[in-house]
Each structure stands twice: as structure tokens, then as C-alpha cells.
Amino acid sequence: MNESPLRTVVLALAIVVAGFLIAGGIQRFRIADRYVTVKGVAERDVEADIAIWPLRFTAANNDLALARQKIEADRRSVIRFLARYGVDSSAVTLQRYEVTDDEANPYRGGNRAPNRFIVSMTLVARSTEPRKLAAASQAVGELISANVVLQSGDYSGGPTYVFTKLNDLKPAVLAEATRNAREAAGEFAKESKTSVGSIRRASQGVFEILPRDPAPGIAEGAQIQKTLRVVATMDYYLR
């Protein structure tokens, strides 16, 4: 008869102990699951290693043969001009050659152009020494003085500078961003009187190539000097 109350007491104690254990387990889980999300930023100054410069020029005449002679003379002038600044002729390619006949234009109405034929040529200079093309672009007035009629067309009028060595710098820059993120997590942990544990989750941001001088209206491609930037987002457990 006395065994039943004893069993009841033992069962009650077991339930209480189990409750403490379960509660303690949940509490430890929540503590272990505490983490902080931080961002690490890394930037590196880089310089373009390729320059591309489209040069478009035109010649107009009522005589097609004379217009073609003029455009060919202009082509030679452009090649000589680039050579003076260290750009070899083998690095200059013909991208476009066009002939426009004004009399073949059905929309010209009754107005007749001063010259029937307009011949256009686009040469593209490419160099792995961008500063040479940069120097040439600063002296483009020499071509105008040589009676070369330059047109911007679909181009900005100057070289485009490209940085192609991103893969060489990715590991070092990403490692720097990761270090910066951990330092930020360390500062947070210090303020919250905890310590930084292992990485819970890591997310690499997109590598960006930005203009060194972010001036309004000046694109990244127009600057030789650039800034390589990446943002790494990290989750660190707090202990």
C-alpha cells in the first residue's frame, strides 16, 4: 500500500529533473545560436592595363574617287599620329568603312547637300600601355591641324581604359575583407562582453571596379586609375 505514494513521488521528481534538463538544453541551444552579422570592406587602387580608342573620321566630296583619296590620306595621318606616341600600326584595326550617297537618300526632300558623297572610317587603336594612348588623346588637336575631320559618333571621343587583372587580386582582397569583418565582429563582441566564435555563414559580395575619382559625368572607363572594391558579409557565432 505504501509503494504507490513512493512511486508517485519518484515520478514527480523525474519529471521535474527532466524539465530542468530540457530547459537547460534549450537555453544552451539559444546561447549557441547567438551570432552577429557584419560586413567587411576592402578596397585596392589599381591601374588599367588595356586602352581602346576608336577614332572616327570623315571625308566629303561630290566626286567619290576624291572622297576616297581624302579618307585614305586621313587614315595615314592617323597612323602616323599614333606612331609618334608609341602605338604600333599593327595595334590599329579597321572597324568600319562607310560610304553615304546623299542622292540615294529618299528623305532628303528638295534640299541638296553641299557634297554628294560622305566617306566615313573608324580605326580602333588598342594598347597594353594605356598611358601612351592617354598621351595621344591629349594631343588630338594635331589631327585637327592636319585637316582630319574627327567625329565622336557613338563614342565618347576618348580612350576607354580597362582593368583585366581582377583574378590576380581576388584572393588577397577577399582575405582583407574577411579580416575586416572579423575585426568588426570582435568590436561588437567586446561591447556585448562575449567572444567571437566560428563562422556561421559567409557571403562574398560582388567585386566592383569603380572610378578612382567619382566625379559626376565621368565614367569608370574614362579613368586609368580605378578602385577595386568588395564587401564580404559574415555571420559569426558569439560565445
Secondary structure, DSSP 8 states (H G I E B T S, - for coil): --HHHHHHHHHHHHHHHHHHHHHHHHHHHHHHT-EEEEEEEEEEEEE-SEEEEEEEEEEEESSHHHHHHHHHHHHHHHHHHHHHTT--GGGEEEEEEEEEEGGG-TT-TT---S-SEEEEEEEEEEES-HHHHHHHHHTTHHHHHTT-EEE-TTS-SS-EEE---HHHHHHHHHHHHHHHHHHHHHHHHHHTT--EEEEEEEEE---EEEESS--TT--GGG-SEEEEEEEEEEEEEE-
